[in-house]
Amino acid sequence: MINEKPFDCLGGVTKAARKAKNLTREQLAQILDISPRHLSAIENEHQKPSYELLFRLIRELAIPADTIFYPEFGYERSEIEKLRLMLAQCDEKEVNAVAATLQSLLNNSGDNRC
């Protein structure tokens, strides 16, 4: 049985992702073209955004949609999840550099796999 409604976790997830990107509420509201008060209501008062705004929040903050739509799975900000969020902010050249670095690390680790 699902204990949480999908949007009940949206506020906390949004706030955590915003802070992880070092954005103030005012900065994110400006990016999304909404008022800081509207963003505050989403983060703190379980206000439900429109589909369009939800889409923009997920995209702008690189939030995995499963963390919102399947909260019963208890997603946490693991190190792998943090890496995914950082990679989502990289351009192709940066992703290639990270991939090459990781491949080199794996090639040199022998039996001690990551």
N, CA, C and O atoms as a printed pandas DataFrame, in Angstrom:
     atom_number atom_name residue_name chain_id  residue_number  x_coord  y_coord  z_coord
0              1         N          MET        A               1    0.833   -1.193    0.000
1              2        CA          MET        A               1    0.000    0.000    0.000
2              3         C          MET        A               1    0.874    1.252    0.000
3              4         O          MET        A               1    1.888    1.311    0.697
4              5         N          ILE        A               2    0.489    2.215   -0.758
5              6        CA          ILE        A               2    1.245    3.455   -0.853
6              7         C          ILE        A               2    0.826    4.367    0.289
7              8         O          ILE        A               2   -0.356    4.669    0.459
8              9         N          ASN        A               3    1.822    4.808    1.078
9             10        CA          ASN        A               3    1.539    5.647    2.239
10            11         C          ASN        A               3    1.544    7.126    1.924
11            12         O          ASN        A               3    0.940    7.921    2.645
12            13         N          GLU        A               4    2.215    7.499    0.862
13            14        CA          GLU        A               4    2.336    8.907    0.514
14            15         C          GLU        A               4    1.702    9.164   -0.839
15            16         O          GLU        A               4    1.814    8.351   -1.756
16            17         N          LYS        A               5    1.039   10.296   -0.952
17            18        CA          LYS        A               5    0.569   10.717   -2.263
18            19         C          LYS        A               5    1.780   11.277   -3.003
19            20         O          LYS        A               5    2.657   11.868   -2.373
20            21         N          PRO        A               6    1.852   11.108   -4.314
21            22        CA          PRO        A               6    3.037   11.558   -5.031
22            23         C          PRO        A               6    3.431   13.004   -4.767
23            24         O          PRO        A               6    4.616   13.303   -4.621
24            25         N          PHE        A               7    2.461   13.900   -4.704
25            26        CA          PHE        A               7    2.824   15.302   -4.546
26            27         C          PHE        A               7    3.184   15.660   -3.103
27            28         O          PHE        A               7    3.701   16.749   -2.852
28            29         N          ASP        A               8    2.919   14.756   -2.147
29            30        CA          ASP        A               8    3.246   15.058   -0.761
30            31         C          ASP        A               8    4.749   15.168   -0.544
31            32         O          ASP        A               8    5.192   15.866    0.367
32            33         N          CYS        A               9    5.532   14.489   -1.367
33            34        CA          CYS        A               9    6.983   14.545   -1.219
34            35         C          CYS        A               9    7.620   15.594   -2.123
35            36         O          CYS        A               9    8.814   15.870   -2.002
36            37         N          LEU        A              10    6.850   16.171   -3.013
37            38        CA          LEU        A              10    7.399   17.108   -3.996
38            39         C          LEU        A              10    8.101   18.296   -3.339
39            40         O          LEU        A              10    9.176   18.703   -3.778
40            41         N          GLY        A              11    7.508   18.842   -2.307
41            42        CA          GLY        A              11    8.095   20.014   -1.668
42            43         C          GLY        A              11    9.483   19.755   -1.122
43            44         O          GLY        A              11   10.407   20.533   -1.358
44            45         N          GLY        A              12    9.628   18.670   -0.396
45            46        CA          GLY        A              12   10.935   18.335    0.179
46            47         C          GLY        A              12   11.969   18.012   -0.872
47            48         O          GLY        A              12   13.126   18.417   -0.764
48            49         N          VAL        A              13   11.552   17.281   -1.891
49            50        CA          VAL        A              13   12.463   16.934   -2.983
50            51         C          VAL        A              13   12.895   18.197   -3.726
51            52         O          VAL        A              13   14.068   18.363   -4.060
52            53         N          THR        A              14   11.933   19.081   -3.978
53            54        CA          THR        A              14   12.238   20.334   -4.677
54            55         C          THR        A              14   13.207   21.185   -3.876
55            56         O          THR        A              14   14.194   21.689   -4.414
56            57         N          LYS        A              15   12.927   21.344   -2.601
57            58        CA          LYS        A              15   13.797   22.169   -1.751
58            59         C          LYS        A              15   15.210   21.597   -1.693
59            60         O          LYS        A              15   16.183   22.342   -1.806
60            61         N          ALA        A              16   15.333   20.277   -1.516
61            62        CA          ALA        A              16   16.655   19.645   -1.440
62            63         C          ALA        A              16   17.424   19.817   -2.751
63            64         O          ALA        A              16   18.617   20.120   -2.741
64            65         N          ALA        A              17   16.738   19.623   -3.875
65            66        CA          ALA        A              17   17.402   19.763   -5.176
66            67         C          ALA        A              17   17.802   21.210   -5.429
67            68         O          ALA        A              17   18.874   21.474   -5.974
68            69         N          ARG        A              18   16.941   22.152   -5.033
69            70        CA          ARG        A              18   17.261   23.576   -5.203
70            71         C          ARG        A              18   18.510   23.932   -4.403
71            72         O          ARG        A              18   19.407   24.609   -4.904
72            73         N          LYS        A              19   18.558   23.471   -3.163
73            74        CA          LYS        A              19   19.716   23.766   -2.309
74            75         C          LYS        A              19   20.977   23.080   -2.825
75            76         O          LYS        A              19   22.071   23.636   -2.731
76            77         N          ALA        A              20   20.824   21.864   -3.374
77            78        CA          ALA        A              20   21.971   21.152   -3.933
78            79         C          ALA        A              20   22.580   21.913   -5.108
79            80         O          ALA        A              20   23.782   21.823   -5.357
80            81         N          LYS        A              21   21.747   22.658   -5.825
81            82        CA          LYS        A              21   22.231   23.471   -6.949
82            83         C          LYS        A              21   22.632   24.875   -6.497
83            84         O          LYS        A              21   22.957   25.731   -7.321
84            85         N          ASN        A              22   22.606   25.106   -5.175
85            86        CA          ASN        A              22   22.971   26.404   -4.602
86            87         C          ASN        A              22   22.140   27.548   -5.173
87            88         O          ASN        A              22   22.658   28.623   -5.477
88            89         N          LEU        A              23   20.845   27.296   -5.311
89            90        CA          LEU        A              23   19.925   28.326   -5.788
90            91         C          LEU        A              23   19.064   28.801   -4.628
91            92         O          LEU        A              23   18.606   28.001   -3.812
92            93         N          THR        A              24   18.852   30.097   -4.562
93            94        CA          THR        A              24   17.897   30.623   -3.590
94            95         C          THR        A              24   16.495   30.404   -4.150
95            96         O          THR        A              24   16.318   30.140   -5.339
96            97         N          ARG        A              25   15.526   30.517   -3.286
97            98        CA          ARG        A              25   14.133   30.394   -3.738
98            99         C          ARG        A              25   13.845   31.481   -4.774
99           100         O          ARG        A              25   13.150   31.228   -5.758
100          101         N          GLU        A              26   14.365   32.666   -4.564
101          102        CA          GLU        A              26   14.132   33.776   -5.483
102          103         C          GLU        A              26   14.766   33.503   -6.850
103          104         O          GLU        A              26   14.168   33.803   -7.884
104          105         N          GLN        A              27   15.963   32.941   -6.854
105          106        CA          GLN        A              27   16.632   32.641   -8.120
106          107         C          GLN        A              27   15.869   31.595   -8.917
107          108         O          GLN        A              27   15.649   31.760  -10.117
108          109         N          LEU        A              28   15.462   30.513   -8.245
109          110        CA          LEU        A              28   14.728   29.464   -8.944
110          111         C          LEU        A              28   13.377   29.975   -9.428
111          112         O          LEU        A              28   12.951   29.655  -10.538
112          113         N          ALA        A              29   12.708   30.763   -8.606
113          114        CA          ALA        A              29   11.413   31.326   -9.017
114          115         C          ALA        A              29   11.584   32.179  -10.274
115          116         O          ALA        A              29   10.743   32.136  -11.172
116          117         N          GLN        A              30   12.656   32.944  -10.340
117          118        CA          GLN        A              30   12.902   33.774  -11.522
118          119         C          GLN        A              30   13.146   32.892  -12.754
119          120         O          GLN        A              30   12.623   33.177  -13.831
120          121         N          ILE        A              31   13.929   31.836  -12.599
121          122        CA          ILE        A              31   14.198   30.923  -13.702
122          123         C          ILE        A              31   12.900   30.305  -14.212
123          124         O          ILE        A              31   12.702   30.160  -15.418
124          125         N          LEU        A              32   12.009   29.939  -13.273
125          126        CA          LEU        A              32   10.749   29.276  -13.624
126          127         C          LEU        A              32    9.644   30.254  -13.995
127          128         O          LEU        A              32    8.561   29.848  -14.417
128          129         N          ASP        A              33    9.921   31.541  -13.838
129          130        CA          ASP        A              33    8.954   32.599  -14.117
130          131         C          ASP        A              33    7.691   32.456  -13.255
131          132         O          ASP        A              33    6.563   32.542  -13.740
132          133         N          ILE        A              34    7.933   32.234  -11.950
133          134        CA          ILE        A              34    6.860   32.208  -10.960
134          135         C          ILE        A              34    7.282   33.080   -9.791
135          136         O          ILE        A              34    8.432   33.512   -9.723
136          137         N          SER        A              35    6.377   33.340   -8.882
137          138        CA          SER        A              35    6.734   34.156   -7.720
138          139         C          SER        A              35    7.443   33.295   -6.678
139          140         O          SER        A              35    7.181   32.096   -6.585
140          141         N          PRO        A              36    8.338   33.895   -5.894
141          142        CA          PRO        A              36    8.964   33.151   -4.801
142          143         C          PRO        A              36    7.923   32.591   -3.824
143          144         O          PRO        A              36    8.133   31.528   -3.240
144          145         N          ARG        A              37    6.820   33.292   -3.648
145          146        CA          ARG        A              37    5.763   32.825   -2.754
146          147         C          ARG        A              37    5.129   31.541   -3.293
147          148         O          ARG        A              37    4.821   30.630   -2.523
148          149         N          HIS        A              38    4.936   31.466   -4.599
149          150        CA          HIS        A              38    4.389   30.249   -5.208
150          151         C          HIS        A              38    5.343   29.075   -4.985
151          152         O          HIS        A              38    4.904   27.981   -4.631
152          153         N          LEU        A              39    6.624   29.291   -5.186
153          154        CA          LEU        A              39    7.620   28.247   -4.963
154          155         C          LEU        A              39    7.638   27.834   -3.498
155          156         O          LEU        A              39    7.735   26.648   -3.185
156          157         N          SER        A              40    7.547   28.799   -2.612
157          158        CA          SER        A              40    7.495   28.501   -1.180
158          159         C          SER        A              40    6.290   27.632   -0.842
159          160         O          SER        A              40    6.397   26.710   -0.034
160          161         N          ALA        A              41    5.156   27.918   -1.450
161          162        CA          ALA        A              41    3.948   27.133   -1.200
162          163         C          ALA        A              41    4.125   25.691   -1.689
163          164         O          ALA        A              41    3.613   24.761   -1.066
164          165         N          ILE        A              42    4.836   25.502   -2.786
165          166        CA          ILE        A              42    5.103   24.149   -3.293
166          167         C          ILE        A              42    6.048   23.430   -2.333
167          168         O          ILE        A              42    5.820   22.272   -1.982
168          169         N          GLU        A              43    7.101   24.113   -1.913
169          170        CA          GLU        A              43    8.103   23.498   -1.058
170          171         C          GLU        A              43    7.586   23.216    0.356
171          172         O          GLU        A              43    7.948   22.202    0.954
172          173         N          ASN        A              44    6.760   24.088    0.886
173          174        CA          ASN        A              44    6.414   24.001    2.306
174          175         C          ASN        A              44    4.962   23.699    2.630
175          176         O          ASN        A              44    4.649   23.285    3.746
176          177         N          GLU        A              45    4.077   23.901    1.674
177          178        CA          GLU        A              45    2.646   23.791    1.982
178          179         C          GLU        A              45    1.923   22.752    1.121
179          180         O          GLU        A              45    0.694   22.751    1.060
180          181         N          HIS        A              46    2.661   21.884    0.467
181          182        CA          HIS        A              46    2.095   20.825   -0.375
182          183         C          HIS        A              46    1.205   21.351   -1.492
183          184         O          HIS        A              46    0.305   20.647   -1.950
184          185         N          GLN        A              47    1.446   22.583   -1.934
185          186        CA          GLN        A              47    0.672   23.090   -3.065
186          187         C          GLN        A              47    1.079   22.322   -4.309
187          188         O          GLN        A              47    2.261   22.063   -4.534
188          189         N          LYS        A              48    0.102   21.963   -5.105
189          190        CA          LYS        A              48    0.348   21.183   -6.307
190          191         C          LYS        A              48    0.558   22.117   -7.501
191          192         O          LYS        A              48   -0.301   22.944   -7.806
192          193         N          PRO        A              49    1.703   21.979   -8.173
193          194        CA          PRO        A              49    1.943   22.814   -9.360
194          195         C          PRO        A              49    1.179   22.265  -10.557
195          196         O          PRO        A              49    0.735   21.117  -10.553
196          197         N          SER        A              50    1.033   23.090  -11.565
197          198        CA          SER        A              50    0.465   22.627  -12.829
198          199         C          SER        A              50    1.420   21.599  -13.434
199          200         O          SER        A              50    2.579   21.505  -13.031
200          201         N          TYR        A              51    0.927   20.837  -14.396
201          202        CA          TYR        A              51    1.776   19.870  -15.080
202          203         C          TYR        A              51    2.975   20.576  -15.712
203          204         O          TYR        A              51    4.105   20.098  -15.612
204          205         N          GLU        A              52    2.725   21.708  -16.360
205          206        CA          GLU        A              52    3.817   22.442  -17.014
206          207         C          GLU        A              52    4.883   22.847  -16.011
207          208         O          GLU        A              52    6.075   22.689  -16.275
208          209         N          LEU        A              53    4.466   23.369  -14.863
209          210        CA          LEU        A              53    5.432   23.790  -13.853
210          211         C          LEU        A              53    6.145   22.584  -13.247
211          212         O          LEU        A              53    7.349   22.649  -13.000
212          213         N          LEU        A              54    5.443   21.509  -13.008
213          214        CA          LEU        A              54    6.073   20.297  -12.491
214          215         C          LEU        A              54    7.157   19.824  -13.456
215          216         O          LEU        A              54    8.261   19.473  -13.038
216          217         N          PHE        A              55    6.838   19.819  -14.736
217          218        CA          PHE        A              55    7.804   19.429  -15.759
218          219         C          PHE        A              55    9.041   20.333  -15.704
219          220         O          PHE        A              55   10.173   19.850  -15.740
220          221         N          ARG        A              56    8.817   21.635  -15.616
221          222        CA          ARG        A              56    9.951   22.573  -15.579
222          223         C          ARG        A              56   10.774   22.406  -14.310
223          224         O          ARG        A              56   12.001   22.502  -14.358
224          225         N          LEU        A              57   10.123   22.156  -13.173
225          226        CA          LEU        A              57   10.842   21.916  -11.909
226          227         C          LEU        A              57   11.745   20.690  -12.028
227          228         O          LEU        A              57   12.927   20.734  -11.684
228          229         N          ILE        A              58   11.165   19.596  -12.521
229          230        CA          ILE        A              58   11.920   18.356  -12.660
230          231         C          ILE        A              58   13.116   18.559  -13.585
231          232         O          ILE        A              58   14.219   18.098  -13.291
232          233         N          ARG        A              59   12.900   19.237  -14.681
233          234        CA          ARG        A              59   13.979   19.454  -15.652
234          235         C          ARG        A              59   15.038   20.429  -15.130
235          236         O          ARG        A              59   16.235   20.154  -15.214
236          237         N          GLU        A              60   14.601   21.545  -14.601
237          238        CA          GLU        A              60   15.549   22.566  -14.135
238          239         C          GLU        A              60   16.424   22.058  -13.000
239          240         O          GLU        A              60   17.615   22.365  -12.944
240          241         N          LEU        A              61   15.842   21.288  -12.103
241          242        CA          LEU        A              61   16.578   20.809  -10.935
242          243         C          LEU        A              61   17.158   19.414  -11.134
243          244         O          LEU        A              61   17.782   18.866  -10.225
244          245         N          ALA        A              62   16.956   18.833  -12.321
245          246        CA          ALA        A              62   17.454   17.484  -12.632
246          247         C          ALA        A              62   16.990   16.481  -11.577
247          248         O          ALA        A              62   17.777   15.672  -11.084
248          249         N          ILE        A              63   15.706   16.546  -11.241
249          250        CA          ILE        A              63   15.123   15.645  -10.245
250          251         C          ILE        A              63   14.683   14.371  -10.963
251          252         O          ILE        A              63   13.936   14.447  -11.939
252          253         N          PRO        A              64   15.129   13.210  -10.504
253          254        CA          PRO        A              64   14.608   11.970  -11.087
254          255         C          PRO        A              64   13.100   11.883  -10.818
255          256         O          PRO        A              64   12.674   11.958   -9.665
256          257         N          ALA        A              65   12.314   11.729  -11.844
257          258        CA          ALA        A              65   10.856   11.732  -11.690
258          259         C          ALA        A              65   10.375   10.637  -10.743
259          260         O          ALA        A              65    9.350   10.806  -10.082
260          261         N          ASP        A              66   11.089    9.527  -10.666
261          262        CA          ASP        A              66   10.682    8.452   -9.766
262          263         C          ASP        A              66   10.653    8.894   -8.306
263          264         O          ASP        A              66    9.865    8.373   -7.516
264          265         N          THR        A              67   11.499    9.843   -7.945
265          266        CA          THR        A              67   11.501   10.299   -6.545
266          267         C          THR        A              67   10.193   10.986   -6.184
267          268         O          THR        A              67    9.821   11.052   -5.013
268          269         N          ILE        A              68    9.501   11.493   -7.187
269          270        CA          ILE        A              68    8.224   12.163   -6.953
270          271         C          ILE        A              68    7.054   11.206   -7.145
271          272         O          ILE        A              68    6.132   11.176   -6.330
272          273         N          PHE        A              69    7.090   10.433   -8.210
273          274        CA          PHE        A              69    5.952    9.591   -8.552
274          275         C          PHE        A              69    5.942    8.231   -7.859
275          276         O          PHE        A              69    4.906    7.567   -7.812
276          277         N          TYR        A              70    7.083    7.817   -7.323
277          278        CA          TYR        A              70    7.160    6.553   -6.584
278          279         C          TYR        A              70    7.854    6.762   -5.239
279          280         O          TYR        A              70    8.888    6.145   -4.982
280          281         N          PRO        A              71    7.310    7.614   -4.381
281          282        CA          PRO        A              71    7.971    7.910   -3.106
282          283         C          PRO        A              71    8.054    6.701   -2.188
283          284         O          PRO        A              71    8.892    6.672   -1.287
284          285         N          GLU        A              72    7.204    5.703   -2.395
285          286        CA          GLU        A              72    7.230    4.518   -1.546
286          287         C          GLU        A              72    8.521    3.712   -1.690
287          288         O          GLU        A              72    8.811    2.855   -0.856
288          289         N          PHE        A              73    9.291    3.979   -2.735
289          290        CA          PHE        A              73   10.560    3.287   -2.906
290          291         C          PHE        A              73   11.643    3.867   -2.012
291          292         O          PHE        A              73   12.724    3.289   -1.894
292          293         N          GLY        A              74   11.368    4.993   -1.387
293          294        CA          GLY        A              74   12.295    5.576   -0.425
294          295         C          GLY        A              74   13.632    5.992   -0.999
295          296         O          GLY        A              74   14.677    5.674   -0.431
296          297         N          TYR        A              75   13.614    6.692   -2.108
297          298        CA          TYR        A              75   14.858    7.142   -2.725
298          299         C          TYR        A              75   15.613    8.079   -1.795
299          300         O          TYR        A              75   15.028    8.917   -1.108
300          301         N          GLU        A              76   16.932    7.911   -1.794
301          302        CA          GLU        A              76   17.793    8.783   -1.015
302          303         C          GLU        A              76   18.810    9.409   -1.953
303          304         O          GLU        A              76   19.013    8.947   -3.075
304          305         N          ARG        A              77   19.427   10.442   -1.483
305          306        CA          ARG        A              77   20.469   11.094   -2.268
306          307         C          ARG        A              77   21.774   10.336   -2.080
307          308         O          ARG        A              77   22.684   10.809   -1.400
308          309         N          SER        A              78   21.858    9.160   -2.685
309          310        CA          SER        A              78   23.072    8.364   -2.597
310          311         C          SER        A              78   24.170    9.056   -3.405
311          312         O          SER        A              78   23.913   10.002   -4.149
312          313         N          GLU        A              79   25.366    8.573   -3.246
313          314        CA          GLU        A              79   26.481    9.130   -4.008
314          315         C          GLU        A              79   26.253    8.943   -5.504
315          316         O          GLU        A              79   26.595    9.824   -6.293
316          317         N          ILE        A              80   25.686    7.823   -5.899
317          318        CA          ILE        A              80   25.406    7.595   -7.320
318          319         C          ILE        A              80   24.374    8.603   -7.817
319          320         O          ILE        A              80   24.508    9.139   -8.917
320          321         N          GLU        A              81   23.355    8.858   -7.018
321          322        CA          GLU        A              81   22.341    9.836   -7.412
322          323         C          GLU        A              81   22.956   11.235   -7.526
323          324         O          GLU        A              81   22.623   11.988   -8.441
324          325         N          LYS        A              82   23.836   11.572   -6.614
325          326        CA          LYS        A              82   24.510   12.870   -6.688
326          327         C          LYS        A              82   25.334   12.977   -7.974
327          328         O          LYS        A              82   25.369   14.026   -8.617
328          329         N          LEU        A              83   25.994   11.877   -8.334
329          330        CA          LEU        A              83   26.762   11.874   -9.583
330          331         C          LEU        A              83   25.850   12.062  -10.789
331          332         O          LEU        A              83   26.188   12.798  -11.717
332          333         N          ARG        A              84   24.693   11.398  -10.778
333          334        CA          ARG        A              84   23.738   11.557  -11.886
334          335         C          ARG        A              84   23.298   13.010  -12.020
335          336         O          ARG        A              84   23.207   13.543  -13.125
336          337         N          LEU        A              85   23.029   13.634  -10.896
337          338        CA          LEU        A              85   22.596   15.037  -10.932
338          339         C          LEU        A              85   23.708   15.936  -11.467
339          340         O          LEU        A              85   23.450   16.859  -12.240
340          341         N          MET        A              86   24.934   15.663  -11.057
341          342        CA          MET        A              86   26.056   16.466  -11.552
342          343         C          MET        A              86   26.266   16.233  -13.048
343          344         O          MET        A              86   26.506   17.182  -13.795
344          345         N          LEU        A              87   26.177   14.977  -13.488
345          346        CA          LEU        A              87   26.355   14.674  -14.908
346          347         C          LEU        A              87   25.293   15.335  -15.767
347          348         O          LEU        A              87   25.558   15.735  -16.901
348          349         N          ALA        A              88   24.098   15.445  -15.226
349          350        CA          ALA        A              88   23.011   16.082  -15.974
350          351         C          ALA        A              88   23.302   17.550  -16.262
351          352         O          ALA        A              88   22.714   18.139  -17.169
352          353         N          GLN        A              89   24.202   18.133  -15.495
353          354        CA          GLN        A              89   24.541   19.543  -15.677
354          355         C          GLN        A              89   25.743   19.741  -16.593
355          356         O          GLN        A              89   26.106   20.877  -16.901
356          357         N          CYS        A              90   26.364   18.649  -17.030
357          358        CA          CYS        A              90   27.570   18.726  -17.851
358          359         C          CYS        A              90   27.224   18.784  -19.335
359          360         O          CYS        A              90   26.187   18.287  -19.774
360          361         N          ASP        A              91   28.121   19.404  -20.087
361          362        CA          ASP        A              91   27.968   19.352  -21.539
362          363         C          ASP        A              91   28.645   18.071  -22.053
363          364         O          ASP        A              91   29.243   17.330  -21.274
364          365         N          GLU        A              92   28.551   17.819  -23.337
365          366        CA          GLU        A              92   29.054   16.561  -23.901
366          367         C          GLU        A              92   30.551   16.377  -23.667
367          368         O          GLU        A              92   30.995   15.270  -23.363
368          369         N          LYS        A              93   31.321   17.433  -23.801
369          370        CA          LYS        A              93   32.769   17.365  -23.602
370          371         C          LYS        A              93   33.089   16.983  -22.152
371          372         O          LYS        A              93   33.982   16.173  -21.905
372          373         N          GLU        A              94   32.372   17.557  -21.214
373          374        CA          GLU        A              94   32.597   17.249  -19.802
374          375         C          GLU        A              94   32.187   15.814  -19.476
375          376         O          GLU        A              94   32.870   15.132  -18.712
376          377         N          VAL        A              95   31.084   15.356  -20.046
377          378        CA          VAL        A              95   30.646   13.971  -19.834
378          379         C          VAL        A              95   31.692   13.006  -20.386
379          380         O          VAL        A              95   31.995   11.997  -19.750
380          381         N          ASN        A              96   32.242   13.302  -21.555
381          382        CA          ASN        A              96   33.279   12.445  -22.139
382          383         C          ASN        A              96   34.516   12.396  -21.252
383          384         O          ASN        A              96   35.125   11.337  -21.099
384          385         N          ALA        A              97   34.892   13.527  -20.667
385          386        CA          ALA        A              97   36.048   13.562  -19.764
386          387         C          ALA        A              97   35.787   12.727  -18.509
387          388         O          ALA        A              97   36.670   12.005  -18.046
388          389         N          VAL        A              98   34.585   12.826  -17.968
389          390        CA          VAL        A              98   34.225   12.027  -16.794
390          391         C          VAL        A              98   34.227   10.542  -17.149
391          392         O          VAL        A              98   34.735    9.723  -16.384
392          393         N          ALA        A              99   33.670   10.198  -18.287
393          394        CA          ALA        A              99   33.622    8.796  -18.712
394          395         C          ALA        A              99   35.026    8.234  -18.894
395          396         O          ALA        A              99   35.293    7.105  -18.484
396          397         N          ALA        A             100   35.924    9.000  -19.500
397          398        CA          ALA        A             100   37.302    8.552  -19.700
398          399         C          ALA        A             100   38.015    8.372  -18.358
399          400         O          ALA        A             100   38.762    7.413  -18.165
400          401         N          THR        A             101   37.778    9.289  -17.450
401          402        CA          THR        A             101   38.384    9.192  -16.118
402          403         C          THR        A             101   37.876    7.959  -15.382
403          404         O          THR        A             101   38.659    7.235  -14.767
404          405         N          LEU        A             102   36.592    7.721  -15.441
405          406        CA          LEU        A             102   36.003    6.561  -14.786
406          407         C          LEU        A             102   36.512    5.267  -15.423
407          408         O          LEU        A             102   36.824    4.309  -14.715
408          409         N          GLN        A             103   36.595    5.234  -16.750
409          410        CA          GLN        A             103   37.108    4.038  -17.430
410          411         C          GLN        A             103   38.544    3.759  -17.008
411          412         O          GLN        A             103   38.909    2.607  -16.775
412          413         N          SER        A             104   39.350    4.792  -16.910
413          414        CA          SER        A             104   40.735    4.641  -16.472
414          415         C          SER        A             104   40.787    4.105  -15.046
415          416         O          SER        A             104   41.593    3.226  -14.739
416          417         N          LEU        A             105   39.941    4.627  -14.188
417          418        CA          LEU        A             105   39.880    4.170  -12.800
418          419         C          LEU        A             105   39.507    2.694  -12.745
419          420         O          LEU        A             105   40.118    1.927  -12.000
420          421         N          LEU        A             106   38.507    2.290  -13.530
421          422        CA          LEU        A             106   38.085    0.889  -13.551
422          423         C          LEU        A             106   39.177   -0.019  -14.129
423          424         O          LEU        A             106   39.385   -1.128  -13.636
424          425         N          ASN        A             107   39.868    0.445  -15.163
425          426        CA          ASN        A             107   40.941   -0.350  -15.767
426          427         C          ASN        A             107   42.083   -0.561  -14.794
427          428         O          ASN        A             107   42.723   -1.613  -14.820
428          429         N          ASN        A             108   42.354    0.402  -13.943
429          430        CA          ASN        A             108   43.486    0.325  -13.011
430          431         C          ASN        A             108   43.127   -0.285  -11.660
431          432         O          ASN        A             108   44.007   -0.531  -10.834
432          433         N          SER        A             109   41.836   -0.529  -11.434
433          434        CA          SER        A             109   41.437   -1.025  -10.115
434          435         C          SER        A             109   41.569   -2.539   -9.990
435          436         O          SER        A             109   41.474   -3.069   -8.884
436          437         N          GLY        A             110   41.786   -3.245  -11.097
437          438        CA          GLY        A             110   41.930   -4.690  -11.029
438          439         C          GLY        A             110   40.685   -5.343  -10.473
439          440         O          GLY        A             110   39.590   -5.143  -10.998
440          441         N          ASP        A             111   40.838   -6.115   -9.428
441          442        CA          ASP        A             111   39.710   -6.820   -8.821
442          443         C          ASP        A             111   38.912   -5.927   -7.893
443          444         O          ASP        A             111   37.797   -6.289   -7.517
444          445         N          ASN        A             112   39.424   -4.802   -7.518
445          446        CA          ASN        A             112   38.720   -3.875   -6.615
446          447         C          ASN        A             112   37.799   -2.980   -7.402
447          448         O          ASN        A             112   38.095   -1.802   -7.604
448          449         N          ARG        A             113   36.685   -3.522   -7.849
449          450        CA          ARG        A             113   35.729   -2.772   -8.657
450          451         C          ARG        A             113   34.995   -1.747   -7.822
451          452         O          ARG        A             113   34.808   -1.934   -6.619
452          453         N          CYS        A             114   34.571   -0.644   -8.467
453          454        CA          CYS        A             114   33.802    0.401   -7.797
454          455         C          CYS        A             114   32.447   -0.130   -7.412
455          456         O          CYS        A             114   31.641    0.597   -6.832
